[in-house]
Amino acid sequence: MQTIERKLQECLDKIEKWTNENGFILSKTKTVCIHFCKKRGYHHDPQLKINNNTIPVAQQTKYLGMILDNKLNFKPHIDALKKKCQKALNILKIISHTNWGADSKTMLLLYRAIIRPKLDYGCIIYSSTRKSYLEKLKPIQNQALRLCLGAFQTSPILSLHTEANELPLHLRWEKLSFQYTLKLKSLPENPAHEKVYTSMYENFYTSRTTAAQPLRYRLKKAIIEGYEEPKNIQTYTIHNTPPWTITEPYIDMTIKMAKKQTSNQTYQNKFLELRDEYSTYKTIYTDGSKITGKVGAAAKMHNAHKQIRLPDGASIYTAELQAIKMALELVQESSENKFLIFSDSMSSLIALKGGKVNHPYILEIIETYQHQIKNNKTIVLAWIPSHVGIRGNTEADKLAKEATKLMPSNRKIPYTDRKNKINYYIKTKWQKLWDEQLNNKLKEIHPNVGQERTIIPIRKVDTIFTRIRIGHSRLTHEYLLKAEGIPQCRICQQPLTIKHILMKCKKYENIRTKYFKEQNLKTIFEKETPYKILDFLRKIKLLELI
């Protein structure tokens, strides 16, 4: 401790000298010292001073919204987070009445706006703590989803997640953690990069399987389970040209019209008019294509073209930007001075017009564009619709599709294109978790996770329909709350369930055949409208008991 104290005091003296020379003052009330240590034996606290004031030694403190304790087990942070979320949960309770409350879509939007962000913030850090501590936060999500859907109290938790299309918390935390590691891949100079992508203390964590696993070892475990570690990730770079000196690319949107309401002939006529307007310009057509995961891009000029196959997993957006980049390369190689570049990617052109450099290819395009402008070349980018019979666009599309058959290039792609791999891995784990539910009533009609539910704007109707789908209602499962026996159908002498009422009960057989021709519960929910199912329950006088 004496060595630590001496080293820290030397640093503090340098900080004090710098602040005095530059006119800064360190706040006494906001400065504390925490000794992070998991040793259980007694040890002296360091005696540190700054501006002749002793820095108090604290057991915990809040830093950037995270409560850090001296053991780094994050128990104080999780307890505080739970209280904060419970206050936000009161908003859902106020508007969740099953008769006149807000519909489930609005409720879920509120949950994702005011509660989920609180749970997400800092989860990359605190999710490495003990599972017993993290379990305290899961009831927050479960209660919120129950309120949003109007589900009965006994509804299975996994049914709530599937019905609301909301990831379980532990999978969401894992998803956000891996997305962070993906972003780190593009930031090699970030101090956290080395800690995540370099194996440290491997023998310790191999032998101590019960110890809390750092992010690096959780990532390593996921790779063993089938998660594909990102490769060919483009490194983030800062714009070389000052933003205020950038000449915004000129984008011509003359042909932009609602595609559903515009015929191909109209588009072709508009294109010819635009082509006549720039009759002295050399035309270049660009396009990107994605076929079974293989991505190609192409740029076509009258006497030259360029093709490239991007690494598998690249997005079509990236392919379209790459095609525009290659078009500018054709401009650079040509001796002409005026060029008109046609692209059918509206999103790419809007991003270029707005000067957004959140995609590395946009940065490259803008820099290349600036260089060509300085070389006295005039470049206009214009949008044209795809697949309307414009010859140049058709040829560029053909070249882009041919490019998918080439060998993949070493071209690096942005980290955002790899998010699909993470989403697929997490969804696969969620589906596996759902497949393990053997006696779940919702699983029969909702076998696959990640599907949006049917939204009914009337809260009472939506609540009843949700309870019917999940299979837990006041009629069939209230016995669990009252500690009574399982209710029996008096006619059939079988347990009373929603499935039994909708498909098997002999008492309602005559009425049921008038409403449902299908003999499968999943088919009934797929083909019949919610109102028809509810009308059947109203006819047999059970609707109010749901």
PLY file of the C-alpha trace (Angstrom):
ply
format ascii 1.0
element vertex 546
property float x
property float y
property float z
element edge 545
property int vertex1
property int vertex2
end_header
0.00 0.00 0.00
2.90 2.37 0.70
4.17 1.94 -2.89
0.68 2.49 -4.33
0.20 5.56 -2.15
3.52 7.09 -3.20
2.92 6.50 -6.94
-0.61 7.92 -6.80
0.48 10.98 -4.85
3.14 11.75 -7.47
0.42 11.67 -10.17
-1.89 13.85 -8.08
0.87 16.40 -7.58
1.32 16.63 -11.35
-2.44 17.06 -11.84
-2.50 19.75 -9.15
0.36 21.62 -10.83
-1.34 21.43 -14.25
-4.70 22.68 -12.95
-3.05 25.60 -11.15
-1.19 26.62 -14.31
-4.29 26.36 -16.53
-6.88 27.88 -14.22
-8.82 24.76 -13.25
-10.07 23.81 -9.79
-10.86 20.26 -8.71
-14.11 19.89 -6.77
-13.55 18.66 -3.20
-17.05 17.19 -2.90
-16.80 15.22 -6.14
-13.35 13.75 -5.55
-13.13 10.42 -3.73
-10.71 7.53 -3.54
-11.80 3.90 -3.92
-9.50 0.97 -3.39
-10.72 -1.84 -5.65
-9.64 -5.04 -3.97
-11.18 -8.44 -3.25
-8.81 -9.38 -0.45
-10.72 -10.11 2.73
-7.88 -9.36 5.14
-7.46 -5.93 6.70
-5.32 -3.40 4.88
-4.76 0.31 5.38
-6.52 2.83 3.18
-4.25 5.18 1.19
-3.71 8.70 2.53
-3.89 10.94 -0.53
-4.03 14.73 -0.76
-4.78 17.28 -3.43
-4.64 21.06 -2.86
-3.70 20.25 0.77
-7.05 18.48 1.26
-7.24 14.82 2.19
-9.22 12.80 -0.36
-11.89 10.75 1.45
-11.82 6.98 0.92
-15.27 5.71 -0.14
-16.73 2.23 -0.40
-18.69 3.14 -3.51
-19.33 6.09 -5.85
-21.33 6.93 -8.96
-19.35 7.42 -12.15
-21.10 8.14 -15.47
-24.33 6.69 -14.11
-22.70 3.49 -12.82
-22.33 2.84 -9.09
-18.88 1.32 -8.61
-18.23 -0.49 -5.32
-14.83 -1.45 -3.95
-15.45 -5.17 -4.60
-16.74 -4.58 -8.15
-19.65 -6.95 -7.65
-22.13 -4.23 -8.73
-24.65 -5.18 -6.06
-25.27 -1.52 -5.05
-25.74 -0.55 -8.71
-28.23 -3.36 -9.34
-30.22 -2.47 -6.20
-30.37 1.19 -7.23
-31.28 0.23 -10.80
-34.14 -1.94 -9.57
-35.63 0.94 -7.56
-35.33 3.29 -10.53
-37.07 0.82 -12.86
-39.85 0.18 -10.34
-40.67 3.90 -10.35
-40.84 3.89 -14.16
-42.99 0.77 -13.97
-45.69 2.81 -12.20
-46.40 4.60 -15.49
-47.35 1.28 -17.09
-49.49 0.35 -14.10
-51.53 3.54 -14.43
-52.51 2.97 -18.08
-52.71 -0.84 -18.11
-56.33 -1.32 -17.03
-57.73 -4.33 -18.85
-60.98 -2.52 -19.76
-59.94 1.01 -20.80
-56.12 0.95 -20.84
-53.76 1.60 -23.76
-53.33 -1.11 -26.39
-50.39 -3.51 -26.17
-48.48 -1.82 -29.01
-48.46 1.52 -27.18
-47.61 -0.18 -23.89
-44.66 -2.02 -25.42
-43.40 1.22 -26.97
-43.49 2.82 -23.51
-41.63 -0.12 -22.00
-38.94 0.11 -24.67
-38.70 3.89 -24.18
-38.63 4.33 -20.39
-37.68 1.01 -18.78
-35.58 -1.05 -21.16
-32.97 1.71 -21.74
-32.36 1.82 -17.98
-31.74 -1.93 -17.95
-29.52 -1.69 -21.05
-27.28 1.12 -19.80
-24.01 -0.31 -18.51
-25.15 -3.93 -18.96
-21.89 -4.66 -20.82
-20.15 -4.03 -17.49
-22.53 -5.19 -14.79
-23.76 -8.33 -16.60
-20.46 -10.01 -15.69
-21.47 -10.15 -12.02
-23.07 -13.09 -10.21
-26.23 -14.54 -11.68
-27.97 -14.27 -8.31
-27.56 -10.48 -8.43
-28.80 -10.25 -12.01
-31.90 -12.28 -11.14
-33.17 -9.25 -9.20
-33.71 -7.35 -12.45
-35.58 -10.03 -14.39
-38.91 -9.57 -12.50
-38.90 -5.95 -13.72
-39.12 -7.07 -17.35
-41.55 -9.88 -16.56
-43.96 -7.57 -14.76
-43.68 -4.93 -17.48
-44.51 -7.43 -20.24
-47.41 -8.83 -18.21
-48.84 -5.34 -17.88
-48.27 -4.52 -21.55
-49.99 -7.65 -22.82
-52.69 -7.81 -20.15
-51.65 -11.41 -19.51
-52.91 -13.41 -16.54
-50.69 -13.55 -13.45
-49.83 -17.24 -13.93
-48.65 -16.85 -17.55
-45.24 -18.51 -18.19
-42.38 -16.04 -18.46
-41.08 -17.41 -21.76
-44.59 -17.10 -23.21
-44.56 -13.40 -22.31
-41.23 -12.92 -24.10
-42.41 -14.76 -27.21
-45.80 -13.06 -27.37
-44.26 -9.59 -26.92
-41.34 -10.43 -29.28
-38.96 -9.26 -26.56
-35.65 -11.00 -25.82
-35.14 -12.41 -22.32
-32.84 -10.07 -20.38
-29.84 -12.40 -20.28
-29.95 -12.81 -24.08
-30.41 -9.08 -24.63
-27.40 -8.33 -22.42
-25.39 -10.89 -24.36
-26.47 -9.33 -27.65
-25.50 -5.81 -26.56
-22.16 -7.06 -25.21
-21.28 -8.73 -28.51
-22.34 -5.64 -30.44
-19.90 -3.67 -28.29
-17.08 -6.11 -29.06
-17.98 -5.81 -32.74
-17.65 -2.02 -32.59
-14.35 -2.39 -30.72
-13.05 -4.41 -33.66
-13.15 -1.21 -35.73
-11.37 0.80 -33.00
-7.97 -0.86 -32.45
-6.66 2.25 -30.66
-9.39 2.04 -28.02
-7.86 0.98 -24.66
-10.58 -1.67 -24.27
-9.63 -3.34 -27.58
-6.58 -5.08 -26.15
-8.50 -6.30 -23.08
-11.27 -7.85 -25.17
-9.22 -9.33 -28.01
-6.18 -10.49 -26.04
-6.34 -13.58 -23.82
-5.23 -12.59 -20.33
-5.29 -14.68 -17.16
-6.55 -17.63 -19.20
-5.25 -20.22 -16.74
-7.00 -18.46 -13.86
-10.43 -18.44 -15.51
-9.97 -21.98 -16.84
-9.34 -23.30 -13.35
-11.89 -21.04 -11.61
-15.05 -21.94 -13.49
-17.27 -20.32 -10.83
-15.53 -16.93 -11.12
-17.35 -14.13 -12.94
-16.25 -14.30 -16.57
-14.96 -11.08 -18.21
-16.29 -10.06 -21.60
-13.39 -11.69 -23.44
-14.14 -15.15 -22.04
-17.87 -14.83 -22.59
-17.07 -14.00 -26.22
-14.74 -16.99 -26.43
-17.46 -19.29 -25.08
-19.91 -17.97 -27.68
-17.41 -18.68 -30.47
-17.20 -22.30 -29.26
-21.01 -22.47 -29.31
-21.15 -21.34 -32.93
-20.91 -17.55 -32.93
-18.74 -16.37 -35.85
-16.08 -13.92 -34.71
-16.03 -10.84 -37.00
-13.33 -10.61 -39.66
-12.47 -8.09 -42.39
-13.80 -5.22 -40.27
-12.98 -1.76 -41.56
-11.04 0.39 -39.11
-12.75 3.63 -38.16
-10.88 6.69 -39.45
-11.32 10.42 -38.92
-12.19 12.61 -41.89
-9.04 14.20 -43.34
-10.99 17.13 -44.78
-12.47 19.66 -42.30
-16.29 19.42 -42.45
-16.73 23.14 -43.19
-14.63 22.86 -46.36
-16.53 19.89 -47.82
-18.43 20.48 -51.04
-21.69 18.60 -50.74
-22.19 16.19 -53.68
-24.88 17.40 -56.05
-27.76 14.89 -56.01
-30.50 15.14 -58.64
-33.81 13.66 -57.43
-35.91 14.77 -60.40
-37.26 11.27 -61.09
-38.25 10.64 -57.45
-41.92 9.63 -57.43
-44.07 7.10 -55.59
-43.12 3.83 -57.27
-46.45 2.08 -56.64
-48.35 4.90 -58.33
-45.96 5.40 -61.27
-45.83 3.22 -64.38
-42.62 1.98 -65.96
-43.32 4.05 -69.07
-43.57 7.24 -66.99
-40.25 6.49 -65.35
-38.62 5.83 -68.72
-39.91 9.13 -70.12
-38.66 11.03 -67.04
-35.29 9.31 -67.38
-34.99 10.35 -71.04
-35.84 13.94 -70.11
-33.15 13.91 -67.43
-30.66 12.35 -69.83
-31.35 15.12 -72.38
-30.80 17.74 -69.69
-27.28 16.36 -69.12
-26.64 15.48 -72.76
-22.99 16.57 -72.60
-22.27 14.34 -69.57
-20.81 10.84 -69.68
-23.16 8.40 -67.92
-22.17 5.78 -65.39
-24.62 3.25 -63.89
-24.08 1.58 -60.53
-25.75 -1.30 -58.72
-25.27 -3.80 -55.91
-26.60 -7.34 -55.65
-26.94 -9.93 -52.90
-27.64 -13.59 -53.74
-27.71 -16.24 -50.98
-25.32 -14.25 -48.81
-22.90 -13.45 -51.65
-22.57 -9.73 -52.34
-21.41 -8.05 -55.52
-21.12 -4.47 -56.77
-20.58 -3.03 -60.24
-20.20 0.29 -62.07
-20.79 0.50 -65.85
-19.62 3.20 -68.25
-20.11 2.97 -72.03
-16.61 1.63 -72.69
-15.49 0.37 -69.27
-16.79 -1.24 -66.12
-15.66 -2.36 -62.66
-16.83 -5.34 -60.62
-16.06 -6.61 -57.13
-17.33 -9.28 -54.80
-17.44 -8.06 -51.21
-16.90 -10.40 -48.24
-19.91 -12.55 -47.43
-22.20 -10.89 -44.94
-21.88 -7.39 -46.38
-25.16 -5.52 -46.63
-26.77 -4.42 -49.89
-26.39 -0.83 -48.63
-22.62 -1.33 -48.44
-22.64 -2.87 -51.93
-24.47 0.16 -53.37
-21.96 2.53 -51.77
-19.07 0.44 -53.09
-20.59 0.68 -56.58
-20.69 4.50 -56.33
-17.07 4.46 -55.13
-16.07 2.43 -58.20
-17.98 4.86 -60.42
-15.80 7.67 -59.04
-12.75 5.54 -59.81
-13.94 5.33 -63.44
-14.27 9.13 -63.37
-10.69 9.40 -62.14
-9.40 7.13 -64.90
-11.32 8.95 -67.66
-10.07 11.97 -69.60
-13.59 13.46 -69.80
-14.67 16.30 -67.49
-18.44 15.90 -66.99
-20.10 12.82 -65.52
-23.60 11.76 -64.54
-23.69 8.81 -62.11
-27.00 6.93 -61.87
-27.77 4.90 -58.75
-30.99 3.12 -57.77
-30.13 3.26 -54.05
-32.18 6.06 -52.50
-30.70 5.49 -49.02
-27.12 5.83 -50.34
-27.82 9.10 -52.11
-29.68 10.56 -49.12
-26.74 9.67 -46.86
-24.29 11.33 -49.25
-26.47 14.42 -49.55
-26.68 14.75 -45.77
-22.92 14.37 -45.39
-23.29 11.58 -42.84
-19.93 9.86 -42.37
-21.13 7.10 -40.03
-20.30 4.60 -42.77
-16.62 4.36 -43.81
-17.52 3.99 -47.50
-19.35 7.33 -47.41
-16.18 8.90 -46.06
-14.18 7.41 -48.94
-16.74 8.58 -51.52
-16.76 12.15 -50.20
-12.97 12.33 -50.14
-12.74 10.93 -53.70
-15.46 13.32 -54.83
-13.57 16.28 -53.31
-10.39 15.23 -55.09
-12.14 15.03 -58.48
-13.81 18.42 -57.99
-10.38 19.95 -57.36
-9.27 18.39 -60.66
-11.96 20.50 -62.42
-14.34 17.59 -63.03
-18.09 18.07 -62.78
-19.95 15.15 -61.19
-23.72 14.80 -60.74
-25.33 11.88 -58.92
-28.93 11.03 -59.80
-31.49 8.52 -58.60
-33.25 6.17 -60.99
-35.73 3.38 -60.14
-34.64 -0.22 -60.54
-36.30 -2.82 -62.76
-38.34 -0.43 -64.90
-36.59 -1.11 -68.20
-33.76 1.43 -68.10
-31.05 -0.23 -70.14
-27.99 1.07 -68.27
-29.44 0.06 -64.90
-30.25 -3.41 -66.23
-26.67 -3.86 -67.47
-25.22 -2.69 -64.13
-27.55 -5.10 -62.30
-26.35 -7.97 -64.51
-22.70 -7.11 -63.81
-23.38 -6.93 -60.06
-24.99 -10.38 -60.12
-22.04 -11.75 -62.10
-19.72 -10.28 -59.48
-21.26 -12.55 -56.81
-19.64 -15.49 -58.65
-16.14 -14.00 -58.39
-13.65 -14.78 -55.63
-14.29 -12.67 -52.50
-12.04 -9.62 -52.32
-10.01 -8.48 -49.32
-12.12 -5.33 -49.10
-13.02 -4.63 -45.49
-16.61 -3.88 -44.53
-18.09 -1.77 -41.67
-18.78 -3.46 -38.36
-22.51 -2.65 -38.66
-22.84 -5.21 -41.48
-21.84 -7.96 -39.06
-24.69 -7.25 -36.64
-26.84 -9.74 -38.53
-24.50 -12.53 -37.41
-25.01 -11.53 -33.79
-28.78 -11.29 -34.26
-28.85 -14.74 -35.85
-26.76 -16.28 -33.06
-28.93 -14.74 -30.31
-32.18 -15.68 -32.07
-30.93 -19.26 -32.43
-30.28 -19.43 -28.67
-33.72 -17.96 -27.98
-35.38 -20.47 -30.32
-33.53 -23.34 -28.63
-34.77 -22.10 -25.25
-38.33 -21.96 -26.63
-38.06 -25.44 -28.19
-37.21 -26.89 -24.78
-40.64 -25.90 -23.45
-42.57 -29.14 -23.70
-45.95 -28.34 -22.17
-46.20 -24.68 -23.11
-49.67 -23.84 -24.45
-48.55 -20.90 -26.61
-45.88 -22.98 -28.35
-48.49 -25.00 -30.24
-49.77 -21.90 -32.08
-46.54 -19.85 -31.96
-43.69 -22.32 -32.62
-41.11 -19.76 -33.79
-39.77 -16.77 -31.85
-39.18 -13.34 -33.32
-42.64 -12.92 -34.86
-44.84 -9.88 -34.36
-48.24 -10.55 -32.78
-51.62 -9.44 -34.06
-52.42 -6.03 -32.53
-56.04 -5.29 -31.59
-56.61 -1.58 -30.83
-59.37 -2.26 -28.25
-57.63 -2.97 -24.93
-60.25 -5.31 -23.47
-60.48 -7.40 -26.65
-56.68 -7.46 -26.99
-56.28 -8.62 -23.38
-58.78 -11.47 -23.76
-57.23 -12.60 -27.04
-53.74 -12.58 -25.47
-54.90 -14.76 -22.59
-56.53 -17.18 -25.02
-53.30 -17.47 -27.03
-51.09 -17.96 -23.97
-53.62 -20.43 -22.55
-53.69 -18.93 -19.06
-56.88 -17.20 -17.98
-59.06 -16.59 -14.95
-61.32 -19.46 -16.00
-58.57 -22.07 -16.39
-55.77 -21.02 -13.99
-57.27 -19.02 -11.16
-57.06 -22.19 -9.06
-53.29 -21.63 -8.78
-53.88 -18.33 -6.98
-56.56 -19.75 -4.71
-54.72 -23.01 -3.94
-57.65 -25.07 -5.25
-57.86 -28.17 -7.41
-57.60 -28.20 -11.21
-60.99 -27.28 -12.72
-62.68 -30.10 -14.62
-65.06 -30.06 -17.56
-68.32 -31.44 -16.20
-69.33 -33.02 -19.49
-66.03 -34.55 -20.61
-64.44 -35.09 -17.18
-61.14 -33.64 -18.43
-59.02 -30.69 -17.22
-60.59 -27.43 -18.37
-58.25 -25.66 -20.78
-58.62 -23.15 -23.62
-57.69 -25.86 -26.12
-60.33 -28.18 -24.71
-63.01 -25.47 -25.05
-62.01 -24.48 -28.61
-61.54 -27.99 -30.01
-62.68 -30.94 -27.90
-65.52 -30.15 -25.50
-68.67 -32.12 -26.48
-70.93 -29.52 -24.87
-70.05 -26.91 -27.50
-69.59 -29.24 -30.47
-72.64 -28.07 -32.42
-71.80 -24.37 -31.98
-68.11 -24.96 -32.68
-68.70 -26.56 -36.08
-70.55 -23.40 -37.18
-67.52 -21.25 -36.30
-64.45 -23.41 -37.02
-63.94 -25.93 -39.79
-60.29 -26.55 -38.90
-59.29 -29.35 -36.55
-55.94 -27.86 -35.56
-55.48 -25.14 -32.93
-52.61 -23.47 -34.82
-54.68 -23.34 -38.00
-57.60 -21.77 -36.14
-55.43 -18.92 -34.86
-53.80 -18.44 -38.27
-56.94 -18.48 -40.46
-59.66 -17.13 -38.21
-59.88 -13.52 -37.08
-59.53 -12.72 -33.37
-63.07 -11.36 -33.35
-64.49 -14.66 -34.62
-62.76 -16.62 -31.86
-64.00 -14.15 -29.26
-67.50 -14.26 -30.72
-67.51 -18.03 -30.25
-66.56 -17.63 -26.58
-69.27 -14.99 -26.20
-71.81 -17.36 -27.76
-71.01 -20.09 -25.22
-71.04 -17.49 -22.41
-67.41 -17.94 -21.33
-65.92 -14.70 -22.64
-66.39 -12.75 -19.41
-64.66 -15.52 -17.44
-61.42 -15.25 -19.42
0 1
1 2
2 3
3 4
4 5
5 6
6 7
7 8
8 9
9 10
10 11
11 12
12 13
13 14
14 15
15 16
16 17
17 18
18 19
19 20
20 21
21 22
22 23
23 24
24 25
25 26
26 27
27 28
28 29
29 30
30 31
31 32
32 33
33 34
34 35
35 36
36 37
37 38
38 39
39 40
40 41
41 42
42 43
43 44
44 45
45 46
46 47
47 48
48 49
49 50
50 51
51 52
52 53
53 54
54 55
55 56
56 57
57 58
58 59
59 60
60 61
61 62
62 63
63 64
64 65
65 66
66 67
67 68
68 69
69 70
70 71
71 72
72 73
73 74
74 75
75 76
76 77
77 78
78 79
79 80
80 81
81 82
82 83
83 84
84 85
85 86
86 87
87 88
88 89
89 90
90 91
91 92
92 93
93 94
94 95
95 96
96 97
97 98
98 99
99 100
100 101
101 102
102 103
103 104
104 105
105 106
106 107
107 108
108 109
109 110
110 111
111 112
112 113
113 114
114 115
115 116
116 117
117 118
118 119
119 120
120 121
121 122
122 123
123 124
124 125
125 126
126 127
127 128
128 129
129 130
130 131
131 132
132 133
133 134
134 135
135 136
136 137
137 138
138 139
139 140
140 141
141 142
142 143
143 144
144 145
145 146
146 147
147 148
148 149
149 150
150 151
151 152
152 153
153 154
154 155
155 156
156 157
157 158
158 159
159 160
160 161
161 162
162 163
163 164
164 165
165 166
166 167
167 168
168 169
169 170
170 171
171 172
172 173
173 174
174 175
175 176
176 177
177 178
178 179
179 180
180 181
181 182
182 183
183 184
184 185
185 186
186 187
187 188
188 189
189 190
190 191
191 192
192 193
193 194
194 195
195 196
196 197
197 198
198 199
199 200
200 201
201 202
202 203
203 204
204 205
205 206
206 207
207 208
208 209
209 210
210 211
211 212
212 213
213 214
214 215
215 216
216 217
217 218
218 219
219 220
220 221
221 222
222 223
223 224
224 225
225 226
226 227
227 228
228 229
229 230
230 231
231 232
232 233
233 234
234 235
235 236
236 237
237 238
238 239
239 240
240 241
241 242
242 243
243 244
244 245
245 246
246 247
247 248
248 249
249 250
250 251
251 252
252 253
253 254
254 255
255 256
256 257
257 258
258 259
259 260
260 261
261 262
262 263
263 264
264 265
265 266
266 267
267 268
268 269
269 270
270 271
271 272
272 273
273 274
274 275
275 276
276 277
277 278
278 279
279 280
280 281
281 282
282 283
283 284
284 285
285 286
286 287
287 288
288 289
289 290
290 291
291 292
292 293
293 294
294 295
295 296
296 297
297 298
298 299
299 300
300 301
301 302
302 303
303 304
304 305
305 306
306 307
307 308
308 309
309 310
310 311
311 312
312 313
313 314
314 315
315 316
316 317
317 318
318 319
319 320
320 321
321 322
322 323
323 324
324 325
325 326
326 327
327 328
328 329
329 330
330 331
331 332
332 333
333 334
334 335
335 336
336 337
337 338
338 339
339 340
340 341
341 342
342 343
343 344
344 345
345 346
346 347
347 348
348 349
349 350
350 351
351 352
352 353
353 354
354 355
355 356
356 357
357 358
358 359
359 360
360 361
361 362
362 363
363 364
364 365
365 366
366 367
367 368
368 369
369 370
370 371
371 372
372 373
373 374
374 375
375 376
376 377
377 378
378 379
379 380
380 381
381 382
382 383
383 384
384 385
385 386
386 387
387 388
388 389
389 390
390 391
391 392
392 393
393 394
394 395
395 396
396 397
397 398
398 399
399 400
400 401
401 402
402 403
403 404
404 405
405 406
406 407
407 408
408 409
409 410
410 411
411 412
412 413
413 414
414 415
415 416
416 417
417 418
418 419
419 420
420 421
421 422
422 423
423 424
424 425
425 426
426 427
427 428
428 429
429 430
430 431
431 432
432 433
433 434
434 435
435 436
436 437
437 438
438 439
439 440
440 441
441 442
442 443
443 444
444 445
445 446
446 447
447 448
448 449
449 450
450 451
451 452
452 453
453 454
454 455
455 456
456 457
457 458
458 459
459 460
460 461
461 462
462 463
463 464
464 465
465 466
466 467
467 468
468 469
469 470
470 471
471 472
472 473
473 474
474 475
475 476
476 477
477 478
478 479
479 480
480 481
481 482
482 483
483 484
484 485
485 486
486 487
487 488
488 489
489 490
490 491
491 492
492 493
493 494
494 495
495 496
496 497
497 498
498 499
499 500
500 501
501 502
502 503
503 504
504 505
505 506
506 507
507 508
508 509
509 510
510 511
511 512
512 513
513 514
514 515
515 516
516 517
517 518
518 519
519 520
520 521
521 522
522 523
523 524
524 525
525 526
526 527
527 528
528 529
529 530
530 531
531 532
532 533
533 534
534 535
535 536
536 537
537 538
538 539
539 540
540 541
541 542
542 543
543 544
544 545
